[in-house]
Amino acid sequence: MPNASARPKHGRRTRRRRREDPARNELVSSSLESAQQCLFNQDYGTAFVHYLLVLNLAPVFKEVAKESFRFTLFKWAEELDSVGRIQDLFDCYEQALELFPADEVILNSMGEHLFKMGFRDEAAGHFHKALKLRPDYPEARENFYRVANWLVERWHFLMLNDHGRNRKYQQAIQKAVESGCNTVLDIGTGTGILGMCAKKAGAAEVYACELSKTMYELACEVLTANGMDGRIKILHMKSLDMEVPKDIPQRVSLVVTETVDAGLFGEGIIESLIHAWHHLLLPPQATQAQSGENEFREPSATGRVIPAGATVFGMAVECPEIRRNHRLRVSEVGGLSMAAAGELRSPVSCTSLPDDSMEPYTTERLSRVPGGYKPLTEPFTALNIDFNNVQELEGLTSREVQQIRLLVTQEGQLDALAVWFQLHLDEESSLSTGPQEDTCWEQAIYPDHSTKGFVLKPGDELIVEVSCRDAFLRLCSVAVVRDGHEIHLNKRLDSQHSGSPVSNPNPEAELCSALACLQTDQNQTKDFCMLECSEIALLNNHDYHQSFRSALAKLISQLKVACQNEEPGSGVQSDLAGRPLFYVLDVSEGFSMLSLIAASQGHVKAYSSVEKKKQQEVLKRLACSSNIPEEHLEFWLNHMEDEHGMLQRPSREKLWSAIILDCVETCGLIRQKLMEKASLARCLLEEGGRVFPEKIVVYGMLVESDTLLLESAVQGQEPTLGFNIAPFINQFTVPVHVFLDFSTLECRHLSESVELFVLDLMNANANYTNREIKVQATSAGRITAIPFWYQIHLDQDISVSTLSQNSHWKQAAAVLQQPLEVRARDWVRLAVKLHKSTISITAHIEDVPGQME
């Protein structure tokens, strides 16, 4: 920086004041006036252009026009979003940030659009910048917490808290480096811990790569804090794009990685290792032996991988929880037969042939699955893979489909194949992800869709196909052998075919049967409809739909009575025959049967918010089979140009008899903007109409749970393997943990359940944003969290709980920043806050008991 106190040199002329430019001033003045006029006329696009011109030509107006400019930007962005002009939307935000680079409101708003479009990394960056500019900005903080759940998944904390796993990796790396592997590449470095282990072990050169921008920046901070920013070269890129000498100067002698998921290959480890062997690693020892070279080669002249390989295991299981999330278990929903629905499939379905529209597996922690599981077979070995054999890696996808016969040991419904693996770090050390292990890993679950309740019996043989056609591990149950007869599970077979022998003595009958099955399969393919797992679980929630049916029937009955008491010509809505007609709007997210249940009440015209054509076709078929007139079911979004305008009158002269709001996300949180939607919905109701539900009561409980702590942040004061990582990864700690199964959560209850908060959707005057309550501890312990759930009141008499055994919802928990020690009978004061549908809870010990508020 120049010396500000130095005298100006002699002879330097004083800078002359810029001359006023009358034409420029006139342009600025007229553009500012035009911007304000366009804003008044709601012509936001033109107003935005005029504001850009004014603020670029005359920055002096920035502070004066900031609020109007923000408002114009946000309104114009809404319009661009509604017509799909996404690139134009982001261009406008970039132009706005050039003018106001330190505006936390614009940064947060752009982050919201990025998150909505799936750009989670970029969204996190904008929310983080907004928080740095204004740490007390609640919208940015809540958005950051929401995106943090996506970017830094909870398993990062579990892995760093898994001391046994960390030590085994460290020992394997140290042994490899000490044996001569002195150049190391860490693929998918995450926090940088494995690369730092290599450097600490004495590796001469260490490189690391990370694709996630968020994790890359975090790793850079961690390296700097541990004095390794100049000693480990970290690259923000995929290893598949790395080249020698462009990105690293030479091939390395060791690759370390943990780019594996619950299904082993789902993170792309096969592809990345094949590329590494061809482009980044020194050749393996086996290659040199095959070349006929007899001289001894130093380990530094050969390449190897940690982990060295893996063995995949599996077993068939019965599990009601898996079944209800992937297979329709009910014959009717809310009193409506589901026979005409056709086949409803979850997006998780596996065959030996790749299908881009389907996920081959999902994941569950079997040790914590609600209702437990029953093994139907002994564990079997599905696959062995050597990561240090490039020929084996390359041949994996071309392997023949392998058939494995499993002896059934227990009777039960075949619901899924559960899969886990043993990761061989080297010849001596390994890690297991098995369901009986104390591990940070979940298991891969391959749900069975074909059996429709097929019961396996001891002595049966289950035939399983194993393949890796697209570098994803695929397991599929294809048949059962019982008493010498083979029963194919991939076809719908009724009871008369269920025991068909392997060879049919009548070839003509066999051909006819095959053709019949083929025809049936074609019809099923034509009729099948994809639903999310949570949507299938919702359909299986019998109590939920029966409760809605009862509440709707009661309301419609009350409205009919009210109509009968009205004088003729009083403005009661009616159909063409002059009968009273009631309008019901269902704005549930995703696939919902509630509009159809409403229409089945008679004299009801129901509007559904279901968007997908296939799902609309299912509802139309069900309406037809239930004798619901075609004109009594409409799809509301088909009439809407913008889904944000969903809450409108059914027509200019009519109002809604009922509006059904989707209040709770499957993950256990209140839906965003719920109270704003409820406020608008109340204005659109006819006299006597109702918002469903009318009230939500939040309940909670004090618990001690080390599991929640381990899943929420890196615990303890000691460095992880001697490295300072916790302060950086713990930036992504979120105060509310979601997708909990409270029924199987490892915890101690320290209090009775207590009412925490009430949200009244029909009476705005009854609502509040803060509440303090006192809870008495029933046992001594450490309060680590307050799990919470909801009682959803459809009316004064009918309600459903999100904690019930058949609930399709999960629960959430507010995790305390610092555990709170309590004794039995201590009083704990909880401060509960609701901000834009986000619940936060803090706790402290009360010295003197008081009355519950």
Secondary structure, DSSP 8 states (H G I E B T S, - for coil): ---TTS---TT----------HHHHHHHHHHHHHHHHHHHTT-HHHHHHHHHHHHHH-GGGHHHHHHHHHHHHHHHHHHHHHTT-HHHHHHHHHHHHHH-TT-HHHHHHHHHHHHHTT-HHHHHHHHHHHHHH-TT-HHHHHHHHHHHHHHS-HHHHHHHH-HHHHHHHHHHHHHHHHTT--EEEEES-TTSHHHHHHHHTT-SEEEEE---HHHHHHHHHHHHHTT-TTTEEEESS-GGG--TTTTSSS-BSEEEE----TTSSTT-HHHHHHHHHHHTB---HHHHHHTT--S---GGGS-EEES-EEEEEEEEEE-HHHHHHHS---SEETTEE-GGG--EE-SB---SS--TTSBS-EEE-GGG-TT--EE-B--EEEEEEETT-HHHHHHGGGS--EEEEEEB-S-EE--EEEEEEEEE-SSS-EEE--TTS--S--EEEEE--SSSS-EE-TT-EEEEEEE-TTSS-EEEEEEEEETTEEEETTS---TTTTT--SS-S-HHHHHHHHHHHHHHHHHHHHH-EE--HHHHHHHT-HHHHHHHHHHHHHHHHHHHHHHHHS-TTS---B-TTS-B-EEEEE--SSS-SHHHHHHTTSSEEEEE----HHHHHHHHHHHHHTT--GGGEEEGGGG-S-GGG-SS-SBTTB-EEEEE---B-TTSSB-TTHHHHHHHHHHTEEEEEEEESSEEEEEE--EE-HHHHHHHS--SSS-BTTB--HHHHGGG--SEEEEE-TTT---EE-S--EEEEEEESS-GGG--SEEEEEEE-SS-EEEEEEEEEEEEESSSS-EEETTSTT-S--EEEEEEEEEEEE-TT-EEEEEEEEETTEEEEEEEEESS-----
